[in-house]
Amino acid sequence: MRFLGDAAGELRQKFKLPALLQEKFGIFAQDAGGIAPSPNPFRLSEYGNVLEVERRNGADTRDLTACLLTISETLGRSESASGGDRDPFWRAENARQIHNGIEIVKLATGRVDPWDLQRFLNGGAHSLDEIDSDTWRAGFHNQTLAAAHAKAKTAISEHDYQLARQYFLAELPSLNDRTRSSISAGVNGLLHVLNTGRVRDLIATSTNLAPSMMEDGKWILVNEPIVAGDASASVINAAMKYIVQRHILRRKANPGDALLT
């Protein structure tokens, strides 16, 4: 654990977590000068970002792509993500880039993180010649492709990997600059919102809640009123609504189970 902000500098300590759940568990910073008078609240959550919650609930790459596109539609109603993102052609191309990016990042890292996805997509080669450069080969995009290549795969995941690899190493670098940049603009418009400000904090890092908690009678209150032009509130509400609806569609309710709305 790293403690930041002390005038004496950064403090690092190791802690043993309790074997059983403690609602108000805290850790005490301690150094040669003594121990802190009060603890720092600490929670270790099994839940990840909104895409990870979906992935762990069985969502595949196509489902995760649909999740991001649904959020993008909401974003488009509050602020334009790109000049042509409402045209069916650009929407389809945005979907292909997101789908292939998720496939590679998921395979390489074992999870789907919006920041890793943005870093991977932004590091793609702009031309076939760039692929041979040492700088590009040392970058995050190529290193992620290499990690995905090294992972064990089923016949289906091997095919999906090869399709995505072909997209990033052959098809996308061969497009003219205007077409490629137009595709990337729509995707980056969405990922930029997911990876900044309170949107990132609430739905794109980690969380201590998931829709399954409502099965125990708990409420999830989202204090993000939607007002005109507030893209952050629109995205947060759209993401939470999407994963709750997906949970409701997956559940097998029995008599006496909680009523979810």
ZATIKE-312201 format. One record per residue: residue number from 1; residue in three letters; z, y, x of N, C-alpha, C in turn. Coordinates in Angstrom, 3 decimals. Atoms other than C-alpha are relative to their C-alpha. Example, Ala and Ser with C-alpha at 12.3 -4.5 7.8 and 13.67 -1.06 7.14 Angstrom:
1|ALA|0.000|-1.190|0.890|7.800|-4.500|12.300|0.000|1.200|0.900
2|SER|-0.060|-1.190|-0.820|7.140|-1.060|13.670|0.730|1.090|-0.770
//
This chain:
1|MET|0.000|-1.179|0.848|0.000|0.000|0.000|0.000|1.228|0.884
2|ARG|0.085|-1.253|-0.747|-0.917|3.463|1.292|0.653|1.120|-0.805
3|PHE|-0.613|-1.173|0.609|1.265|6.464|0.502|-0.602|1.234|0.667
4|LEU|0.677|-1.181|-0.510|-0.601|9.756|0.868|0.756|1.264|-0.388
5|GLY|-0.566|-1.298|0.356|0.551|13.356|0.914|1.249|0.382|0.760
6|ASP|-1.194|-0.328|-0.775|3.593|13.153|3.212|-0.389|0.871|1.194
7|ALA|0.292|-0.903|-1.112|3.735|15.936|5.797|-0.039|-0.737|1.333
8|ALA|-0.035|0.778|-1.242|4.455|13.306|8.461|-1.231|-0.883|0.164
9|GLY|1.208|0.810|-0.074|1.198|11.548|7.679|0.017|-1.175|-0.950
10|GLU|0.158|1.151|0.892|0.008|8.452|5.872|1.029|-1.087|0.319
11|LEU|-0.977|1.077|-0.148|2.554|5.680|5.286|-0.563|-1.269|-0.613
12|ARG|0.489|1.290|0.491|1.564|2.018|4.912|1.157|-0.984|-0.083
13|GLN|-1.036|1.004|0.195|3.838|-0.673|3.499|-0.571|-1.205|-0.748
14|LYS|0.341|1.200|0.753|3.554|-4.224|2.213|1.099|-0.279|-1.018
15|PHE|-0.944|0.288|1.073|5.200|-5.220|-1.064|-0.311|-1.366|-0.605
16|LYS|0.163|1.250|0.727|5.738|-8.500|-2.846|0.116|0.294|-1.481
17|LEU|-0.001|-0.256|1.435|4.819|-8.298|-6.515|0.838|-1.042|-0.719
18|PRO|-0.824|0.962|0.747|7.105|-9.917|-9.103|-0.836|-1.125|-0.592
19|ALA|0.710|1.159|0.544|6.137|-13.369|-10.345|-0.238|0.137|-1.493
20|LEU|0.119|-0.196|1.442|6.683|-12.342|-13.971|-0.290|1.465|-0.304
21|LEU|0.371|-1.351|0.411|5.379|-9.303|-15.816|1.235|0.871|-0.183
22|GLN|-1.033|-1.006|0.202|7.614|-6.234|-15.619|-0.678|1.272|-0.494
23|GLU|0.656|-1.138|0.618|6.668|-3.375|-17.920|0.141|1.275|0.827
24|LYS|-0.242|-1.231|-0.741|8.188|-0.702|-15.648|0.317|-0.304|1.457
25|PHE|-0.183|0.350|-1.401|7.799|-2.076|-12.150|-0.353|1.198|0.873
26|GLY|0.260|-1.110|-0.908|7.970|0.455|-9.316|0.216|-0.403|1.444
27|ILE|-0.148|0.268|-1.424|7.718|0.511|-5.530|0.596|1.232|0.675
28|PHE|-0.693|-1.075|-0.692|9.879|2.588|-3.179|-0.612|0.199|1.384
29|ALA|0.480|-0.324|-1.333|8.377|4.325|-0.168|1.183|0.024|0.960
30|GLN|-1.095|0.082|-0.960|10.458|3.723|2.936|-0.542|0.135|1.429
31|ASP|0.346|-0.105|-1.410|10.275|4.732|6.605|1.277|0.070|0.818
32|ALA|-1.174|-0.022|-0.880|12.599|5.218|9.562|1.048|1.003|-0.466
33|GLY|-0.932|-1.015|0.466|14.141|8.231|7.845|0.762|-0.372|-1.254
34|GLY|-0.697|0.430|1.209|15.217|6.335|4.736|-0.954|-0.468|-1.081
35|ILE|0.752|0.508|1.131|14.053|5.241|1.322|-0.084|1.065|-1.082
36|ALA|0.193|-1.001|1.058|12.670|7.338|-1.537|1.050|-0.182|-1.097
37|PRO|-1.030|0.102|1.048|15.240|8.149|-4.266|-0.507|-0.566|-1.320
38|SER|0.559|0.517|1.255|12.858|7.129|-7.059|-1.273|-0.789|0.304
39|PRO|1.166|0.842|-0.270|10.084|4.535|-7.342|-1.309|0.638|-0.466
40|ASN|1.332|-0.337|0.494|6.347|5.015|-7.777|-0.429|-1.091|-0.968
41|PRO|0.454|1.029|0.954|5.182|3.245|-10.937|-1.227|-0.732|0.545
42|PHE|1.091|0.800|-0.558|2.834|0.403|-10.021|-0.432|-1.041|-1.032
43|ARG|0.565|1.015|0.889|0.527|-1.741|-12.148|-1.204|-0.638|0.677
44|LEU|1.162|0.737|-0.495|-1.904|-4.417|-11.030|-0.711|-0.578|-1.216
45|SER|0.719|0.379|1.213|-4.575|-4.922|-13.666|-1.068|-1.033|0.295
46|GLU|1.050|0.998|-0.128|-6.867|-7.882|-14.161|-1.344|0.538|-0.498
47|TYR|1.217|-0.526|0.579|-9.439|-5.664|-15.891|-0.711|0.932|0.975
48|GLY|0.772|-0.900|-0.836|-12.236|-3.829|-14.109|-0.567|1.134|-0.816
49|ASN|0.656|-1.060|0.750|-14.603|-1.122|-15.264|-0.623|-0.570|-1.279
50|VAL|0.503|0.431|1.306|-16.343|-1.261|-18.642|-1.060|-1.096|0.134
51|LEU|0.992|1.046|-0.206|-19.198|-3.364|-17.236|0.659|-1.315|0.414
52|GLU|-0.710|1.213|-0.413|-16.761|-5.789|-15.628|0.705|-0.661|-1.183
53|VAL|-0.627|0.567|1.206|-14.880|-6.200|-18.912|-1.025|-0.821|-0.770
54|GLU|1.064|0.721|0.700|-18.175|-7.201|-20.506|-0.440|-1.243|0.765
55|ARG|0.461|1.144|-0.801|-19.243|-9.459|-17.635|0.994|-1.154|-0.077
56|ARG|-1.026|1.040|0.044|-15.943|-11.331|-17.671|0.097|-0.643|-1.379
57|ASN|0.024|0.568|1.349|-16.379|-11.853|-21.384|-1.306|-0.733|-0.297
58|GLY|1.188|0.821|0.169|-19.657|-13.668|-20.809|-1.316|0.742|-0.056
59|ALA|1.254|-0.759|0.056|-22.208|-10.837|-20.768|-0.855|-0.307|1.224
60|ASP|0.914|0.215|-1.122|-25.264|-11.600|-18.651|-0.661|1.327|0.383
61|THR|0.628|-1.215|-0.493|-27.490|-9.108|-16.839|-0.706|0.767|-1.110
62|ARG|0.701|-0.673|1.098|-29.548|-8.374|-19.949|0.994|0.700|-0.930
63|ASP|-1.027|-0.618|0.839|-26.395|-7.699|-21.976|0.559|1.260|0.662
64|LEU|-0.545|-1.151|-0.718|-25.049|-5.357|-19.285|-1.003|1.149|0.035
65|THR|1.047|-1.025|0.059|-28.372|-3.531|-19.202|-0.006|0.669|-1.369
66|ALA|-0.042|-0.558|1.358|-28.209|-3.105|-22.978|1.196|0.922|-0.177
67|CYS|-1.194|-0.850|0.071|-24.700|-1.678|-22.599|-0.289|1.375|0.592
68|LEU|0.301|-1.280|-0.647|-25.889|1.000|-20.177|-1.042|0.794|-0.778
69|LEU|1.017|-0.708|0.771|-28.937|1.829|-22.294|0.580|0.588|-1.279
70|THR|-0.668|-0.527|1.190|-26.740|2.245|-25.367|0.776|1.265|0.340
71|ILE|-0.718|-1.187|-0.456|-24.539|4.659|-23.434|-0.978|1.126|0.308
72|SER|1.009|-1.005|-0.343|-27.678|6.443|-22.200|-0.536|0.697|-1.240
73|GLU|0.468|-0.612|1.245|-28.846|7.018|-25.781|0.972|1.065|-0.476
74|THR|-1.019|-0.974|0.388|-25.572|8.760|-26.538|-0.049|1.217|0.911
75|LEU|0.095|-1.097|-0.957|-25.889|10.823|-23.374|-1.190|0.894|-0.315
76|GLY|1.204|-0.762|0.286|-29.400|11.870|-24.368|0.157|0.941|-1.176
77|ARG|-0.216|-0.879|1.149|-28.067|13.388|-27.570|0.876|1.196|0.348
78|SER|-0.873|-1.111|-0.364|-25.624|15.622|-25.704|-0.550|0.806|1.157
79|GLU|0.696|-0.726|-1.066|-27.570|16.475|-22.551|-1.120|-0.895|0.479
80|SER|1.162|0.788|-0.386|-30.982|15.349|-21.378|0.227|-0.685|1.328
81|ALA|-0.179|0.752|-1.243|-30.773|12.584|-18.778|-1.221|0.122|0.892
82|SER|1.222|-0.207|-0.780|-34.384|13.076|-17.710|-1.064|0.562|-0.917
83|GLY|1.025|-0.663|0.792|-37.527|14.778|-18.830|-0.701|-0.912|-0.976
84|GLY|0.785|0.861|0.867|-39.141|11.704|-20.338|0.712|-1.255|-0.428
85|ASP|-0.732|1.238|0.232|-36.345|9.243|-21.005|-0.101|-0.498|-1.435
86|ARG|0.119|0.460|1.380|-37.080|9.088|-24.757|-1.346|-0.652|-0.275
87|ASP|1.288|0.661|0.125|-40.642|7.896|-24.239|0.197|-1.500|0.205
88|PRO|-0.196|1.457|-0.127|-40.854|4.111|-24.751|-0.340|-0.541|1.384
89|PHE|0.374|0.493|-1.328|-42.596|3.641|-21.402|1.110|0.236|1.004
90|TRP|-1.034|-0.304|-0.976|-39.899|5.408|-19.375|1.284|-0.742|-0.311
91|ARG|-1.211|0.754|0.366|-37.117|3.760|-21.341|-0.117|-1.446|0.475
92|ALA|0.204|1.383|-0.452|-38.624|0.333|-20.580|0.114|-0.098|1.518
93|GLU|-0.068|0.023|-1.462|-38.983|1.212|-16.889|1.421|0.250|0.494
94|ASN|-1.413|-0.185|-0.333|-35.418|2.521|-16.753|0.764|-1.304|-0.165
95|ALA|-0.675|1.269|0.270|-34.274|-0.763|-18.269|-0.302|-1.023|1.093
96|ARG|0.369|0.949|-1.052|-36.188|-2.782|-15.666|0.739|0.307|1.299
97|GLN|-0.698|-0.348|-1.243|-34.663|-0.845|-12.781|1.487|-0.318|-0.096
98|ILE|-1.420|0.311|0.184|-31.150|-1.144|-14.182|0.229|-1.507|0.035
99|HIS|-0.133|1.458|0.065|-31.625|-4.860|-14.933|-0.092|-0.617|1.388
100|ASN|0.173|0.574|-1.329|-32.910|-5.687|-11.461|1.105|0.432|0.957
101|GLY|-1.100|-0.465|-0.836|-30.250|-3.544|-9.804|1.285|-0.754|-0.281
102|ILE|-1.200|0.749|0.372|-27.450|-5.232|-11.733|-0.077|-1.428|0.519
103|GLU|0.172|1.377|-0.446|-28.865|-8.654|-10.872|0.336|-0.141|1.486
104|ILE|-0.257|0.070|-1.436|-28.769|-7.958|-7.131|1.459|0.304|0.320
105|VAL|-1.383|-0.387|-0.294|-25.388|-6.189|-7.079|0.975|-1.070|-0.478
106|LYS|-0.877|1.046|0.541|-23.757|-8.848|-9.263|-0.014|-1.237|0.892
107|LEU|0.124|1.177|-0.852|-25.066|-11.645|-7.076|0.621|0.245|1.373
108|ALA|-0.490|-0.309|-1.345|-24.164|-9.898|-3.813|1.508|0.157|0.065
109|THR|-1.425|-0.351|-0.056|-20.637|-8.758|-4.712|0.878|-0.825|-0.927
110|GLY|-0.794|0.769|0.950|-19.573|-11.062|-7.529|0.538|0.830|-1.140
111|ARG|-0.454|-0.888|1.060|-18.961|-8.099|-9.802|-1.051|1.086|-0.222
112|VAL|0.918|-1.107|0.269|-20.727|-5.081|-11.324|0.795|1.294|-0.007
113|ASP|-0.683|-1.278|-0.142|-19.490|-1.701|-10.187|-1.041|1.114|-0.102
114|PRO|0.991|-1.071|0.158|-21.324|1.482|-11.322|-0.303|0.743|1.293
115|TRP|0.227|-0.703|-1.254|-20.846|3.093|-7.906|-0.856|-0.837|0.946
116|ASP|0.844|0.876|-0.813|-22.262|0.082|-6.062|-1.430|-0.013|-0.529
117|LEU|1.333|-0.003|0.601|-25.167|0.083|-8.509|-0.761|1.271|0.362
118|GLN|0.672|-1.257|-0.340|-25.929|3.759|-7.890|-0.360|0.043|1.484
119|ARG|0.271|0.019|-1.437|-25.662|3.364|-4.110|-1.184|-0.916|0.308
120|PHE|1.088|0.943|-0.251|-27.964|0.355|-4.202|-1.338|0.579|-0.452
121|LEU|1.256|-0.528|0.523|-30.614|2.004|-6.375|-0.471|1.220|0.794
122|ASN|0.389|-1.190|-0.745|-30.559|5.274|-4.438|-0.468|-0.324|1.420
123|GLY|0.387|0.362|-1.358|-31.043|3.426|-1.162|-1.301|-0.771|0.093
124|GLY|1.242|0.748|0.004|-34.280|1.750|-2.189|-1.081|0.659|0.838
125|ALA|1.092|-0.517|-0.836|-37.358|2.113|0.014|-0.971|0.813|-0.833
126|HIS|0.963|-0.857|0.675|-39.768|4.902|-0.946|-1.436|-0.361|0.342
127|SER|1.335|0.444|-0.385|-42.706|3.220|0.771|0.113|-1.351|0.682
128|LEU|0.002|1.287|-0.672|-43.715|-0.123|2.229|0.285|0.159|1.486
129|ASP|-0.256|-0.242|-1.418|-43.608|1.376|5.721|1.492|0.189|0.281
130|GLU|-1.428|-0.254|-0.207|-39.962|2.437|5.270|0.786|-1.299|0.132
131|ILE|-0.701|1.288|-0.040|-38.936|-1.212|4.803|0.119|-0.526|1.423
132|ASP|-0.020|0.480|-1.381|-39.735|-1.854|8.474|0.850|0.864|0.927
133|SER|-0.780|-0.892|-0.859|-37.559|0.999|9.755|1.410|-0.548|0.218
134|ASP|-1.351|0.470|-0.326|-34.259|0.193|11.493|1.047|0.709|-0.858
135|THR|-0.963|-0.764|0.805|-32.484|2.947|9.544|0.125|-0.592|-1.393
136|TRP|-0.059|0.570|1.348|-33.433|1.485|6.179|0.614|-1.392|0.030
137|ARG|-0.524|1.363|-0.085|-32.614|-2.070|7.279|1.516|-0.021|0.178
138|ALA|-1.452|-0.071|-0.200|-29.109|-0.957|8.257|0.727|0.596|-1.203
139|GLY|-0.598|-0.677|1.148|-28.539|0.782|4.919|0.578|-0.933|-1.048
140|PHE|-0.709|0.767|1.030|-26.569|-0.310|1.867|-0.955|-0.832|-0.846
141|HIS|0.950|0.710|0.860|-29.632|-1.320|-0.141|-0.416|-1.328|0.626
142|ASN|0.455|1.221|-0.661|-30.956|-3.817|2.388|1.153|-0.964|0.254
143|GLN|-1.155|0.863|-0.238|-27.475|-5.116|3.227|0.429|-0.718|-1.286
144|THR|-0.334|0.629|1.287|-26.862|-5.785|-0.468|-1.021|-1.080|-0.343
145|LEU|1.033|1.022|0.192|-30.185|-7.614|-0.747|0.282|-1.223|0.863
146|ALA|-0.298|1.111|-0.902|-29.191|-9.723|2.265|1.193|-0.809|-0.494
147|ALA|-1.174|0.698|0.525|-25.798|-10.543|0.740|-0.365|-0.833|-1.223
148|ALA|0.449|0.746|1.179|-27.468|-11.576|-2.526|-0.825|-1.215|0.413
149|HIS|0.834|1.099|-0.488|-29.961|-13.722|-0.601|0.858|-1.149|0.517
150|ALA|-0.849|1.015|-0.625|-27.116|-15.558|1.160|0.857|-0.771|-0.997
151|LYS|-0.876|0.645|0.976|-25.232|-16.476|-2.010|-0.652|-1.240|-0.607
152|ALA|0.492|1.206|0.672|-25.541|-19.915|-3.577|-0.453|0.362|-1.408
153|LYS|0.582|-0.364|1.288|-27.657|-19.819|-6.716|-0.410|-1.238|-0.774
154|THR|0.595|1.017|0.858|-28.652|-21.940|-9.669|-1.505|0.231|-0.011
155|ALA|1.453|-0.171|0.087|-32.347|-22.445|-10.378|-0.348|1.284|-0.749
156|ILE|0.268|-1.202|0.791|-32.199|-19.663|-12.964|0.320|1.257|0.809
157|SER|-0.374|-1.190|-0.752|-30.321|-17.181|-10.753|-0.891|0.199|1.220
158|GLU|0.927|-0.122|-1.112|-32.656|-17.953|-7.830|-1.293|0.670|-0.445
159|HIS|1.215|-0.618|0.527|-35.657|-17.057|-9.973|0.228|1.472|-0.310
160|ASP|-0.300|-1.388|0.336|-33.999|-13.885|-11.255|0.161|0.842|1.262
161|TYR|-0.150|-0.708|-1.270|-33.088|-12.916|-7.688|-1.361|0.300|0.623
162|GLN|1.317|-0.200|-0.591|-36.638|-13.397|-6.454|-0.794|1.057|-0.765
163|LEU|0.684|-1.009|0.820|-37.972|-11.325|-9.352|0.504|1.400|0.342
164|ALA|-0.582|-1.305|-0.326|-35.557|-8.476|-8.576|-0.365|0.403|1.426
165|ARG|0.353|-0.287|-1.392|-36.257|-8.723|-4.841|-1.450|0.491|0.100
166|GLN|1.403|-0.412|0.020|-39.987|-8.474|-5.492|-0.146|1.413|-0.552
167|TYR|0.050|-1.325|0.607|-39.371|-5.407|-7.638|0.360|1.072|1.028
168|PHE|-0.484|-1.033|-0.922|-37.452|-3.529|-4.926|-0.747|0.027|1.334
169|LEU|0.659|0.034|-1.303|-39.432|-4.658|-1.872|-1.517|0.108|-0.078
170|ALA|1.460|-0.059|0.119|-42.973|-4.643|-3.246|-0.458|0.956|-1.096
171|GLU|0.514|-0.800|1.119|-43.472|-3.115|-6.678|0.428|1.460|0.066
172|LEU|-0.491|-1.384|0.044|-41.261|-0.017|-6.548|-0.499|0.841|1.174
173|PRO|0.515|-0.818|-1.108|-42.240|1.146|-3.017|-1.497|0.272|-0.085
174|SER|1.459|-0.181|0.106|-45.920|0.788|-3.975|-0.394|1.029|-1.046
175|LEU|0.311|-0.993|1.025|-45.690|3.228|-6.888|-0.210|1.365|0.638
176|ASN|0.134|-1.361|-0.522|-46.792|6.801|-6.409|1.326|0.748|-0.194
177|ASP|-1.289|-0.692|-0.039|-43.999|9.273|-5.779|0.435|0.517|-1.369
178|ARG|-0.352|-0.607|1.286|-44.158|10.911|-9.198|0.512|-1.053|-0.984
179|THR|-0.434|1.059|0.920|-43.903|7.658|-11.167|1.350|-0.554|0.414
180|ARG|-1.258|0.576|-0.479|-41.132|6.252|-8.972|1.164|0.954|-0.222
181|SER|-1.076|-0.974|0.169|-39.099|9.466|-9.073|0.342|0.211|-1.465
182|SER|-0.266|-0.153|1.437|-39.473|9.726|-12.856|0.852|-1.149|-0.522
183|ILE|-0.809|1.157|0.392|-38.079|6.209|-13.289|1.431|0.184|0.499
184|SER|-1.331|-0.140|-0.600|-35.198|6.896|-10.916|0.790|1.150|-0.620
185|ALA|-0.694|-1.151|0.580|-34.401|10.249|-12.542|0.759|-0.389|-1.261
186|GLY|-0.677|0.422|1.222|-33.597|8.632|-15.877|1.214|-0.849|0.279
187|VAL|-1.117|0.882|-0.340|-31.386|5.974|-14.295|1.122|0.792|0.671
188|ASN|-1.019|-0.781|-0.703|-29.609|8.426|-11.984|0.709|0.985|-0.918
189|GLY|-0.647|-0.890|0.951|-28.957|10.784|-14.881|1.179|-0.666|-0.681
190|LEU|-1.086|0.759|0.621|-26.845|8.065|-16.501|1.079|-0.340|1.015
191|LEU|-0.984|0.441|-0.993|-25.176|6.732|-13.343|0.802|1.165|0.567
192|HIS|-0.731|-1.180|-0.475|-24.268|10.249|-12.232|1.179|0.305|-0.917
193|VAL|-1.085|-0.264|0.943|-22.224|10.743|-15.399|1.074|-1.075|0.109
194|LEU|-0.973|1.093|-0.106|-20.590|7.318|-15.045|0.852|0.103|1.257
195|ASN|-0.685|-0.007|-1.288|-19.600|7.997|-11.448|0.627|1.335|0.359
196|THR|-0.617|-1.296|-0.268|-18.138|11.483|-11.795|1.062|0.323|-1.045
197|GLY|-0.978|-0.570|0.916|-15.156|13.223|-13.347|0.845|-1.002|-0.754
198|ARG|-0.901|0.842|0.780|-13.017|11.774|-16.080|-0.699|-1.237|-0.548
199|VAL|0.727|1.202|0.431|-15.779|9.364|-17.149|0.217|-1.110|1.022
200|ARG|-0.226|0.990|-1.051|-15.513|7.593|-13.813|1.436|-0.504|-0.043
201|ASP|-1.410|0.376|-0.015|-11.718|7.635|-13.990|0.347|-0.949|-1.137
202|LEU|-0.395|0.772|1.177|-11.568|6.148|-17.483|-0.786|-1.303|-0.186
203|ILE|0.777|1.198|0.338|-14.421|3.629|-17.661|-0.790|-0.601|1.155
204|ALA|0.850|0.504|-1.074|-16.076|3.165|-14.252|0.771|-0.453|1.233
205|THR|-0.776|0.495|-1.143|-13.199|2.236|-11.911|0.738|-1.268|-0.434
206|SER|-0.756|1.136|0.516|-10.446|-0.049|-13.190|0.834|0.488|-1.172
207|THR|-0.741|-0.369|1.196|-8.346|-0.114|-16.321|1.112|-1.007|-0.253
208|ASN|-1.072|0.931|0.365|-5.211|-1.675|-17.757|-0.112|-0.413|-1.466
209|LEU|0.187|0.407|1.383|-6.721|-2.360|-21.168|-1.343|-0.683|-0.180
210|ALA|1.238|0.661|0.398|-9.406|-4.449|-22.813|0.073|-0.215|-1.512
211|PRO|-0.020|0.189|1.456|-10.459|-4.994|-26.453|0.834|-1.198|-0.455
212|SER|-0.777|1.187|0.377|-8.727|-8.386|-26.433|1.459|0.326|-0.275
213|MET|-1.393|-0.384|0.240|-5.381|-6.556|-26.431|0.254|0.286|-1.472
214|MET|-0.175|-0.291|1.419|-5.998|-5.601|-30.063|0.339|-1.250|-0.803
215|GLU|-0.352|1.245|0.675|-5.597|-9.258|-30.976|1.514|-0.152|-0.127
216|ASP|-1.467|0.037|0.044|-1.876|-8.740|-30.279|0.568|1.121|-0.851
217|GLY|-0.455|-1.070|0.873|-1.722|-5.856|-32.742|0.114|1.355|0.675
218|LYS|-0.079|-1.283|-0.700|-2.043|-3.111|-30.148|-1.160|0.907|-0.408
219|TRP|1.004|-1.000|0.325|-3.968|0.094|-30.770|-0.581|0.567|1.296
220|ILE|0.643|-0.701|-1.108|-6.467|1.695|-28.389|-0.441|1.359|-0.527
221|LEU|0.303|-1.355|0.448|-6.564|5.464|-28.898|-0.749|0.729|1.109
222|VAL|0.838|-0.707|-0.969|-9.309|7.413|-27.134|0.085|1.494|-0.299
223|ASN|-0.212|-1.437|0.215|-8.283|11.066|-26.830|-1.147|0.794|0.622
224|GLU|1.198|-0.691|-0.479|-11.813|12.371|-26.284|-0.799|0.510|-1.199
225|PRO|0.742|-0.556|1.144|-12.907|14.530|-29.246|-1.430|0.350|0.397
226|ILE|1.409|-0.280|-0.292|-16.686|14.814|-29.412|-0.356|1.385|-0.513
227|VAL|0.450|-1.340|0.356|-17.899|18.388|-29.369|-1.393|0.195|0.585
228|ALA|1.374|-0.230|-0.430|-21.390|19.758|-28.898|-0.071|0.272|1.494
229|GLY|0.219|-0.213|-1.419|-22.547|19.508|-25.305|0.971|-0.701|0.922
230|ASP|-0.973|0.694|-0.849|-19.598|17.427|-24.069|-0.504|-1.404|0.286
231|ALA|0.580|1.300|-0.335|-21.469|14.580|-22.383|1.069|-1.010|0.371
232|SER|-1.046|0.922|-0.440|-18.297|13.094|-20.914|0.660|-0.698|-1.181
233|ALA|-0.639|0.574|1.176|-16.608|12.607|-24.283|-0.946|-0.954|-0.721
234|SER|0.977|0.853|0.671|-19.805|11.163|-25.755|-0.142|-1.341|0.703
235|VAL|0.161|1.233|-0.763|-20.181|8.616|-22.961|1.244|-0.875|-0.100
236|ILE|-1.250|0.771|0.071|-16.517|7.562|-23.007|0.136|-0.670|-1.360
237|ASN|-0.116|0.568|1.339|-16.509|7.070|-26.787|-1.054|-1.079|-0.241
238|ALA|1.060|0.995|0.178|-19.838|5.223|-26.718|0.335|-1.286|0.721
239|ALA|-0.351|1.189|-0.771|-18.624|2.854|-24.003|1.123|-0.792|-0.669
240|MET|-1.117|0.685|0.643|-15.346|2.084|-25.760|-0.430|-0.639|-1.319
241|LYS|0.489|0.547|1.265|-17.074|1.620|-29.121|-0.842|-1.245|0.238
242|TYR|0.888|1.129|-0.294|-19.634|-0.716|-27.549|0.792|-1.256|0.340
243|ILE|-0.723|1.213|-0.403|-17.138|-3.076|-25.894|0.901|-0.525|-1.118
244|VAL|-0.803|0.465|1.149|-14.934|-3.164|-29.013|-0.897|-0.738|-0.993
245|GLN|0.921|0.670|0.917|-17.927|-4.014|-31.213|-0.435|-1.351|0.540
246|ARG|0.389|1.273|-0.613|-19.018|-6.713|-28.765|1.129|-1.018|-0.097
247|HIS|-1.140|0.911|0.124|-15.515|-8.185|-28.804|0.126|-0.530|-1.421
248|ILE|-0.103|0.415|1.407|-15.461|-8.251|-32.604|-1.071|-1.031|-0.338
249|LEU|1.083|0.944|0.268|-18.828|-10.025|-32.691|0.241|-1.356|0.662
250|ARG|-0.262|1.255|-0.712|-17.597|-12.653|-30.211|1.185|-0.772|-0.563
251|ARG|-1.260|0.644|0.379|-14.218|-13.371|-31.764|-0.196|-0.981|-1.145
252|LYS|-0.042|0.957|1.097|-13.495|-16.282|-34.052|1.345|0.180|-0.694
253|ALA|-1.251|-0.375|0.677|-10.933|-14.901|-36.438|0.484|-1.116|-0.913
254|ASN|-0.652|0.965|0.875|-8.488|-17.100|-38.289|0.891|0.749|-0.987
255|PRO|-0.907|-0.639|0.959|-6.311|-16.357|-41.343|1.270|0.474|0.699
256|GLY|-1.196|-0.551|-0.604|-3.476|-14.101|-40.291|-0.242|0.769|1.288
257|ASP|0.301|-0.752|-1.223|-5.240|-12.657|-37.235|-0.050|1.498|-0.295
258|ALA|0.002|-1.452|0.155|-5.155|-8.929|-36.639|-1.342|0.473|-0.535
259|LEU|1.212|-0.623|0.517|-7.669|-6.770|-38.497|-0.474|1.025|1.018
260|LEU|0.532|-0.896|-1.030|-9.879|-5.049|-35.925|-1.052|0.914|-0.625
261|THR|0.954|-0.973|0.511|-11.764|-1.849|-36.785|-0.443|0.908|1.127
//
